[in-house]
Amino acid sequence: MKDNKTEQIKALIAGRVKEIKGETSYNEISGKCQTTPARISDVANNKIDCQLTTLIDIAIGLRIHPKELLDIDFDFENYYGELDGK
């Protein structure tokens, strides 16, 4: 069975949330969206599998485009080649 990198990708996205969040508190972000501070913290600390709506809410709270949360340093082309045996 081939290696599944989902956990690594999730960790990179969690790190991206923390990076963009910076010194902004979870309460401040939560006050600008429909997600609780605890849920935002759980996503940033890679404690949960979050829904797409949660990522969108976090982006709204951070006042960024949602795609910025997924802008991670991961070589998907290489990974897909590994999965396909290339």
MOPAC internal coordinates of N, CA, C and O (Angstrom, degrees):
PM7 1SCF
backbone

  N    0.0000 0     0.00 0     0.00 0    0    0    0
  C    1.4446 1     0.00 0     0.00 0    1    0    0
  C    1.5274 1   109.63 1     0.00 0    2    1    0
  O    1.2310 1   120.93 1   -41.00 1    3    2    1
  N    1.3016 1   115.83 1   139.00 1    3    2    1
  C    1.4502 1   120.49 1  -177.18 1    5    3    2
  C    1.5275 1   111.42 1   -80.78 1    6    5    3
  O    1.2310 1   121.15 1   -25.55 1    7    6    5
  N    1.3161 1   115.41 1   154.45 1    7    6    5
  C    1.4566 1   122.53 1  -178.77 1    9    7    6
  C    1.5273 1   111.15 1   -67.31 1   10    9    7
  O    1.2310 1   120.31 1   -50.02 1   11   10    9
  N    1.3139 1   117.01 1   129.98 1   11   10    9
  C    1.4584 1   122.55 1   176.33 1   13   11   10
  C    1.5274 1   108.37 1   -99.23 1   14   13   11
  O    1.2310 1   120.35 1   -58.50 1   15   14   13
  N    1.2836 1   116.94 1   121.50 1   15   14   13
  C    1.4596 1   122.27 1  -174.99 1   17   15   14
  C    1.5337 1   113.03 1   -94.36 1   18   17   15
  O    1.2310 1   119.76 1  -165.14 1   19   18   17
  N    1.3174 1   118.07 1    14.86 1   19   18   17
  C    1.4553 1   120.67 1  -176.46 1   21   19   18
  C    1.5242 1   112.39 1   -55.79 1   22   21   19
  O    1.2310 1   120.32 1   135.37 1   23   22   21
  N    1.3176 1   116.99 1   -44.63 1   23   22   21
  C    1.4730 1   119.84 1  -178.79 1   25   23   22
  C    1.5334 1   111.02 1   -63.66 1   26   25   23
  O    1.2310 1   120.47 1   141.14 1   27   26   25
  N    1.3147 1   116.71 1   -38.86 1   27   26   25
  C    1.4645 1   120.26 1   177.92 1   29   27   26
  C    1.5255 1   110.24 1   -64.91 1   30   29   27
  O    1.2310 1   120.18 1   137.30 1   31   30   29
  N    1.3174 1   117.27 1   -42.70 1   31   30   29
  C    1.4651 1   121.63 1   179.84 1   33   31   30
  C    1.5282 1   110.01 1   -64.90 1   34   33   31
  O    1.2310 1   120.29 1   136.67 1   35   34   33
  N    1.3358 1   117.06 1   -43.33 1   35   34   33
  C    1.4696 1   120.83 1   177.21 1   37   35   34
  C    1.5237 1   111.09 1   -58.89 1   38   37   35
  O    1.2310 1   120.51 1   137.69 1   39   38   37
  N    1.3375 1   116.62 1   -42.31 1   39   38   37
  C    1.4625 1   120.75 1   179.43 1   41   39   38
  C    1.5277 1   111.03 1   -64.21 1   42   41   39
  O    1.2310 1   120.33 1   141.68 1   43   42   41
  N    1.3174 1   116.97 1   -38.32 1   43   42   41
  C    1.4680 1   120.74 1   178.14 1   45   43   42
  C    1.5368 1   110.91 1   -65.84 1   46   45   43
  O    1.2310 1   120.25 1   139.96 1   47   46   45
  N    1.3220 1   117.12 1   -40.04 1   47   46   45
  C    1.4660 1   120.44 1   178.31 1   49   47   46
  C    1.5290 1   109.79 1   -67.09 1   50   49   47
  O    1.2310 1   120.16 1   138.53 1   51   50   49
  N    1.3334 1   117.30 1   -41.47 1   51   50   49
  C    1.4692 1   120.50 1   176.80 1   53   51   50
  C    1.5330 1   110.10 1   -59.47 1   54   53   51
  O    1.2310 1   120.79 1   136.78 1   55   54   53
  N    1.3205 1   116.10 1   -43.22 1   55   54   53
  C    1.4657 1   120.08 1   177.68 1   57   55   54
  C    1.5181 1   111.80 1   -62.66 1   58   57   55
  O    1.2310 1   120.95 1   144.06 1   59   58   57
  N    1.3080 1   115.78 1   -35.94 1   59   58   57
  C    1.4735 1   120.75 1   178.48 1   61   59   58
  C    1.5199 1   110.62 1   -65.24 1   62   61   59
  O    1.2310 1   120.53 1   138.71 1   63   62   61
  N    1.3357 1   116.60 1   -41.29 1   63   62   61
  C    1.4668 1   120.22 1   176.69 1   65   63   62
  C    1.5267 1   109.65 1   -59.31 1   66   65   63
  O    1.2310 1   120.72 1   132.74 1   67   66   65
  N    1.3237 1   116.22 1   -47.26 1   67   66   65
  C    1.4726 1   120.20 1   179.35 1   69   67   66
  C    1.5272 1   111.55 1   -61.98 1   70   69   67
  O    1.2310 1   120.79 1   138.11 1   71   70   69
  N    1.3203 1   116.09 1   -41.89 1   71   70   69
  C    1.4670 1   120.68 1  -179.65 1   73   71   70
  C    1.5252 1   110.77 1   -60.99 1   74   73   71
  O    1.2310 1   120.49 1   131.27 1   75   74   73
  N    1.3162 1   116.67 1   -48.73 1   75   74   73
  C    1.4651 1   120.73 1  -178.60 1   77   75   74
  C    1.5231 1   110.38 1   -68.61 1   78   77   75
  O    1.2310 1   120.26 1   140.96 1   79   78   77
  N    1.3206 1   117.10 1   -39.04 1   79   78   77
  C    1.4626 1   122.31 1   179.93 1   81   79   78
  C    1.5223 1   111.56 1   -59.56 1   82   81   79
  O    1.2310 1   120.46 1   139.09 1   83   82   81
  N    1.3145 1   116.73 1   -40.91 1   83   82   81
  C    1.4593 1   120.57 1  -179.29 1   85   83   82
  C    1.5140 1   111.74 1    57.10 1   86   85   83
  O    1.2310 1   120.54 1    49.80 1   87   86   85
  N    1.3105 1   116.56 1  -130.20 1   87   86   85
  C    1.4621 1   122.23 1  -177.91 1   89   87   86
  C    1.5319 1   113.02 1   -87.71 1   90   89   87
  O    1.2310 1   120.13 1   178.41 1   91   90   89
  N    1.3258 1   117.35 1    -1.59 1   91   90   89
  C    1.4556 1   121.09 1  -179.84 1   93   91   90
  C    1.5291 1   108.91 1   -66.20 1   94   93   91
  O    1.2310 1   120.44 1   -46.26 1   95   94   93
  N    1.3221 1   116.76 1   133.74 1   95   94   93
  C    1.4681 1   119.81 1  -178.93 1   97   95   94
  C    1.5181 1   110.89 1   -75.28 1   98   97   95
  O    1.2310 1   121.30 1   -24.66 1   99   98   97
  N    1.3187 1   115.12 1   155.34 1   99   98   97
  C    1.4584 1   120.14 1   175.78 1  101   99   98
  C    1.5254 1   110.46 1   -62.77 1  102  101   99
  O    1.2310 1   120.27 1   145.69 1  103  102  101
  N    1.3133 1   117.08 1   -34.31 1  103  102  101
  C    1.4688 1   120.85 1   177.40 1  105  103  102
  C    1.5207 1   111.31 1   -62.64 1  106  105  103
  O    1.2310 1   120.44 1   138.17 1  107  106  105
  N    1.3217 1   116.77 1   -41.83 1  107  106  105
  C    1.4652 1   120.55 1  -179.87 1  109  107  106
  C    1.5282 1   111.03 1   -65.08 1  110  109  107
  O    1.2310 1   120.86 1   136.62 1  111  110  109
  N    1.3187 1   115.97 1   -43.38 1  111  110  109
  C    1.4640 1   120.12 1   178.59 1  113  111  110
  C    1.5261 1   109.52 1   -63.94 1  114  113  111
  O    1.2310 1   120.68 1   134.89 1  115  114  113
  N    1.3201 1   116.31 1   -45.11 1  115  114  113
  C    1.4586 1   121.75 1  -179.18 1  117  115  114
  C    1.5262 1   111.84 1   -61.37 1  118  117  115
  O    1.2310 1   120.56 1   146.57 1  119  118  117
  N    1.3111 1   116.53 1   -33.43 1  119  118  117
  C    1.4570 1   120.68 1   179.08 1  121  119  118
  C    1.5197 1   113.61 1   -66.91 1  122  121  119
  O    1.2310 1   120.47 1   166.35 1  123  122  121
  N    1.3197 1   116.70 1   -13.65 1  123  122  121
  C    1.4670 1   121.55 1  -178.65 1  125  123  122
  C    1.5274 1   112.44 1  -107.57 1  126  125  123
  O    1.2310 1   120.33 1  -173.28 1  127  126  125
  N    1.3394 1   116.97 1     6.72 1  127  126  125
  C    1.4630 1   119.93 1  -178.82 1  129  127  126
  C    1.5266 1   109.72 1  -150.72 1  130  129  127
  O    1.2310 1   120.41 1     9.61 1  131  130  129
  N    1.3040 1   116.82 1  -170.39 1  131  130  129
  C    1.4641 1   122.44 1  -176.67 1  133  131  130
  C    1.5316 1   112.72 1  -106.99 1  134  133  131
  O    1.2310 1   120.40 1  -148.22 1  135  134  133
  N    1.3235 1   116.85 1    31.78 1  135  134  133
  C    1.4623 1   122.09 1  -178.90 1  137  135  134
  C    1.5195 1   109.31 1  -124.24 1  138  137  135
  O    1.2310 1   120.20 1   -38.56 1  139  138  137
  N    1.3053 1   117.22 1   141.44 1  139  138  137
  C    1.4662 1   120.90 1  -178.12 1  141  139  138
  C    1.5314 1   111.25 1   -73.51 1  142  141  139
  O    1.2310 1   120.58 1   -24.83 1  143  142  141
  N    1.3302 1   116.51 1   155.17 1  143  142  141
  C    1.4651 1   119.36 1   175.41 1  145  143  142
  C    1.5314 1   111.84 1   -58.05 1  146  145  143
  O    1.2310 1   120.32 1   142.32 1  147  146  145
  N    1.3246 1   116.99 1   -37.68 1  147  146  145
  C    1.4688 1   120.27 1  -179.80 1  149  147  146
  C    1.5256 1   111.52 1   -63.44 1  150  149  147
  O    1.2310 1   120.19 1   138.76 1  151  150  149
  N    1.3244 1   117.24 1   -41.24 1  151  150  149
  C    1.4695 1   120.31 1   179.86 1  153  151  150
  C    1.5264 1   109.80 1   -66.55 1  154  153  151
  O    1.2310 1   120.23 1   138.01 1  155  154  153
  N    1.3254 1   117.16 1   -41.99 1  155  154  153
  C    1.4670 1   119.96 1   178.63 1  157  155  154
  C    1.5241 1   109.95 1   -61.38 1  158  157  155
  O    1.2310 1   120.51 1   136.84 1  159  158  157
  N    1.3230 1   116.63 1   -43.16 1  159  158  157
  C    1.4639 1   121.11 1   177.30 1  161  159  158
  C    1.5213 1   111.14 1   -61.60 1  162  161  159
  O    1.2310 1   120.37 1   137.20 1  163  162  161
  N    1.3263 1   116.90 1   -42.80 1  163  162  161
  C    1.4676 1   120.41 1   179.27 1  165  163  162
  C    1.5271 1   111.82 1   -61.23 1  166  165  163
  O    1.2310 1   120.45 1   140.63 1  167  166  165
  N    1.3219 1   116.74 1   -39.37 1  167  166  165
  C    1.4735 1   120.46 1   177.53 1  169  167  166
  C    1.5270 1   109.56 1   -66.94 1  170  169  167
  O    1.2310 1   120.45 1   132.80 1  171  170  169
  N    1.3264 1   116.74 1   -47.20 1  171  170  169
  C    1.4635 1   121.50 1  -177.64 1  173  171  170
  C    1.5233 1   112.44 1   -64.28 1  174  173  171
  O    1.2310 1   120.80 1   153.74 1  175  174  173
  N    1.3263 1   116.08 1   -26.26 1  175  174  173
  C    1.4641 1   120.44 1  -179.91 1  177  175  174
  C    1.5303 1   112.45 1  -102.89 1  178  177  175
  O    1.2310 1   120.88 1  -167.54 1  179  178  177
  N    1.3446 1   115.92 1    12.46 1  179  178  177
  C    1.4578 1   123.41 1   175.56 1  181  179  178
  C    1.5306 1   112.28 1    55.27 1  182  181  179
  O    1.2310 1   120.82 1  -139.89 1  183  182  181
  N    1.3318 1   116.04 1    40.11 1  183  182  181
  C    1.4624 1   120.69 1  -179.65 1  185  183  182
  C    1.5235 1   112.91 1   -93.46 1  186  185  183
  O    1.2310 1   120.13 1   164.20 1  187  186  185
  N    1.3321 1   117.37 1   -15.80 1  187  186  185
  C    1.4609 1   120.22 1  -177.24 1  189  187  186
  C    1.5293 1   110.54 1  -137.09 1  190  189  187
  O    1.2310 1   121.59 1   -20.83 1  191  190  189
  N    1.3158 1   114.57 1   159.17 1  191  190  189
  C    1.4582 1   121.05 1   166.15 1  193  191  190
  C    1.5205 1   105.06 1   -89.72 1  194  193  191
  O    1.2310 1   120.34 1   -66.47 1  195  194  193
  N    1.3017 1   116.95 1   113.53 1  195  194  193
  C    1.4607 1   118.49 1  -175.88 1  197  195  194
  C    1.5239 1   111.11 1   -96.21 1  198  197  195
  O    1.2310 1   121.67 1   -22.65 1  199  198  197
  N    1.3075 1   114.41 1   157.35 1  199  198  197
  C    1.4566 1   120.63 1   176.56 1  201  199  198
  C    1.5269 1   109.38 1   -81.15 1  202  201  199
  O    1.2310 1   121.75 1   -18.64 1  203  202  201
  N    1.3059 1   114.26 1   161.36 1  203  202  201
  C    1.4582 1   120.59 1   177.44 1  205  203  202
  C    1.5259 1   110.61 1   -57.76 1  206  205  203
  O    1.2310 1   120.26 1   140.88 1  207  206  205
  N    1.3250 1   117.12 1   -39.12 1  207  206  205
  C    1.4720 1   119.89 1   179.81 1  209  207  206
  C    1.5229 1   111.46 1   -61.50 1  210  209  207
  O    1.2310 1   120.13 1   146.47 1  211  210  209
  N    1.3192 1   117.36 1   -33.53 1  211  210  209
  C    1.4702 1   120.28 1   177.40 1  213  211  210
  C    1.5203 1   110.64 1   -66.94 1  214  213  211
  O    1.2310 1   120.03 1   136.73 1  215  214  213
  N    1.3371 1   117.54 1   -43.27 1  215  214  213
  C    1.4662 1   120.31 1   177.46 1  217  215  214
  C    1.5317 1   110.39 1   -61.96 1  218  217  215
  O    1.2310 1   120.71 1   139.35 1  219  218  217
  N    1.3175 1   116.25 1   -40.65 1  219  218  217
  C    1.4698 1   119.73 1   178.58 1  221  219  218
  C    1.5176 1   109.78 1   -63.93 1  222  221  219
  O    1.2310 1   120.06 1   135.88 1  223  222  221
  N    1.3330 1   117.50 1   -44.12 1  223  222  221
  C    1.4669 1   120.59 1   177.99 1  225  223  222
  C    1.5269 1   111.62 1   -60.75 1  226  225  223
  O    1.2310 1   120.35 1   137.23 1  227  226  225
  N    1.3186 1   116.94 1   -42.77 1  227  226  225
  C    1.4663 1   119.96 1   178.59 1  229  227  226
  C    1.5305 1   109.99 1   -61.43 1  230  229  227
  O    1.2310 1   120.35 1   136.66 1  231  230  229
  N    1.3123 1   116.93 1   -43.34 1  231  230  229
  C    1.4708 1   120.46 1   177.34 1  233  231  230
  C    1.5263 1   110.57 1   -60.06 1  234  233  231
  O    1.2310 1   120.44 1   137.73 1  235  234  233
  N    1.3259 1   116.77 1   -42.27 1  235  234  233
  C    1.4669 1   120.38 1   177.41 1  237  235  234
  C    1.5230 1   109.81 1   -61.00 1  238  237  235
  O    1.2310 1   120.47 1   134.06 1  239  238  237
  N    1.3287 1   116.71 1   -45.94 1  239  238  237
  C    1.4635 1   120.60 1   179.01 1  241  239  238
  C    1.5170 1   113.08 1   -61.99 1  242  241  239
  O    1.2310 1   120.69 1   146.89 1  243  242  241
  N    1.3156 1   116.29 1   -33.11 1  243  242  241
  C    1.4697 1   121.33 1   178.56 1  245  243  242
  C    1.5261 1   112.26 1   -86.15 1  246  245  243
  O    1.2310 1   121.12 1   170.24 1  247  246  245
  N    1.3442 1   115.46 1    -9.76 1  247  246  245
  C    1.4651 1   122.47 1  -178.47 1  249  247  246
  C    1.5249 1   111.94 1    61.40 1  250  249  247
  O    1.2310 1   121.70 1  -133.81 1  251  250  249
  N    1.3409 1   114.35 1    46.19 1  251  250  249
  C    1.4592 1   121.35 1   177.65 1  253  251  250
  C    1.5251 1   108.93 1  -129.09 1  254  253  251
  O    1.2310 1   120.59 1   -13.50 1  255  254  253
  N    1.3245 1   116.47 1   166.50 1  255  254  253
  C    1.4609 1   121.63 1   173.10 1  257  255  254
  C    1.5339 1   107.22 1   -73.62 1  258  257  255
  O    1.2310 1   119.39 1   -44.08 1  259  258  257
  N    1.3312 1   118.77 1   135.92 1  259  258  257
  C    1.4717 1   120.50 1  -179.22 1  261  259  258
  C    1.5240 1   114.47 1   -53.71 1  262  261  259
  O    1.2310 1   119.95 1   149.44 1  263  262  261
  N    1.3242 1   117.70 1   -30.56 1  263  262  261
  C    1.4691 1   119.25 1  -178.50 1  265  263  262
  C    1.5283 1   111.52 1   -62.99 1  266  265  263
  O    1.2310 1   119.79 1   156.92 1  267  266  265
  N    1.3301 1   118.01 1   -23.08 1  267  266  265
  C    1.4622 1   120.18 1   178.83 1  269  267  266
  C    1.5222 1   111.93 1   -64.49 1  270  269  267
  O    1.2310 1   120.14 1   151.12 1  271  270  269
  N    1.3263 1   117.34 1   -28.88 1  271  270  269
  C    1.4589 1   120.39 1   178.04 1  273  271  270
  C    1.5257 1   111.63 1   -70.81 1  274  273  271
  O    1.2310 1   120.78 1   155.77 1  275  274  273
  N    1.3147 1   116.12 1   -24.23 1  275  274  273
  C    1.4594 1   120.57 1  -179.02 1  277  275  274
  C    1.5256 1   113.09 1   -98.35 1  278  277  275
  O    1.2310 1   120.48 1  -176.28 1  279  278  277
  N    1.3224 1   116.69 1     3.72 1  279  278  277
  C    1.4649 1   121.64 1   179.76 1  281  279  278
  C    1.5246 1   108.68 1   -81.87 1  282  281  279
  O    1.2310 1   121.23 1  -100.36 1  283  282  281
  N    1.3290 1   115.26 1    79.64 1  283  282  281
  C    1.4625 1   121.77 1  -175.66 1  285  283  282
  C    1.5211 1   110.32 1  -111.88 1  286  285  283
  O    1.2310 1   121.28 1   -20.19 1  287  286  285
  N    1.3197 1   115.16 1   159.81 1  287  286  285
  C    1.4584 1   121.59 1   179.24 1  289  287  286
  C    1.5289 1   108.86 1   -89.60 1  290  289  287
  O    1.2310 1   121.14 1   -94.88 1  291  290  289
  N    1.3308 1   115.42 1    85.12 1  291  290  289
  C    1.4582 1   122.02 1   178.96 1  293  291  290
  C    1.5140 1   107.53 1  -143.68 1  294  293  291
  O    1.2310 1   120.75 1   -50.02 1  295  294  293
  N    1.3125 1   116.18 1   129.98 1  295  294  293
  C    1.4679 1   120.95 1  -177.17 1  297  295  294
  C    1.5255 1   109.91 1   -85.88 1  298  297  295
  O    1.2310 1   120.92 1   -92.54 1  299  298  297
  N    1.3391 1   115.85 1    87.46 1  299  298  297
  C    1.4540 1   120.59 1  -178.85 1  301  299  298
  C    1.5256 1   111.71 1   -65.11 1  302  301  299
  O    1.2310 1   119.65 1   142.33 1  303  302  301
  N    1.3213 1   118.28 1   -37.67 1  303  302  301
  C    1.4654 1   120.01 1  -179.55 1  305  303  302
  C    1.5203 1   110.88 1   -60.91 1  306  305  303
  O    1.2310 1   120.35 1   135.86 1  307  306  305
  N    1.3150 1   116.94 1   -44.14 1  307  306  305
  C    1.4588 1   121.17 1   178.25 1  309  307  306
  C    1.5257 1   110.48 1   -64.31 1  310  309  307
  O    1.2310 1   120.73 1   136.29 1  311  310  309
  N    1.3241 1   116.20 1   -43.71 1  311  310  309
  C    1.4681 1   121.15 1   179.01 1  313  311  310
  C    1.5252 1   111.26 1   -60.14 1  314  313  311
  O    1.2310 1   120.43 1   134.91 1  315  314  313
  N    1.3220 1   116.79 1   -45.09 1  315  314  313
  C    1.4592 1   120.39 1   179.88 1  317  315  314
  C    1.5258 1   110.63 1   -64.80 1  318  317  315
  O    1.2310 1   120.74 1   143.74 1  319  318  317
  N    1.3299 1   116.20 1   -36.26 1  319  318  317
  C    1.4660 1   119.59 1   176.00 1  321  319  318
  C    1.5253 1   110.96 1   -63.12 1  322  321  319
  O    1.2310 1   120.42 1   139.36 1  323  322  321
  N    1.3264 1   116.81 1   -40.64 1  323  322  321
  C    1.4657 1   120.99 1   176.92 1  325  323  322
  C    1.5266 1   110.40 1   -62.43 1  326  325  323
  O    1.2310 1   120.62 1   136.35 1  327  326  325
  N    1.3257 1   116.42 1   -43.65 1  327  326  325
  C    1.4643 1   120.34 1  -179.50 1  329  327  326
  C    1.5212 1   111.79 1   -63.83 1  330  329  327
  O    1.2310 1   121.11 1   144.89 1  331  330  329
  N    1.3326 1   115.48 1   -35.11 1  331  330  329
  C    1.4594 1   120.54 1  -177.78 1  333  331  330
  C    1.5334 1   112.45 1   -89.50 1  334  333  331
  O    1.2310 1   120.08 1  -176.89 1  335  334  333
  N    1.3416 1   117.45 1     3.11 1  335  334  333
  C    1.4558 1   121.04 1   177.51 1  337  335  334
  C    1.5114 1   113.77 1    73.96 1  338  337  335
  O    1.2310 1   120.18 1  -153.07 1  339  338  337
  N    1.3123 1   117.27 1    26.93 1  339  338  337
  C    1.4772 1   120.96 1  -179.33 1  341  339  338
  C    1.5058 1   110.64 1  -100.00 1  342  341  339
  O    1.2310 1   120.10 1   180.00 1  343  342  341

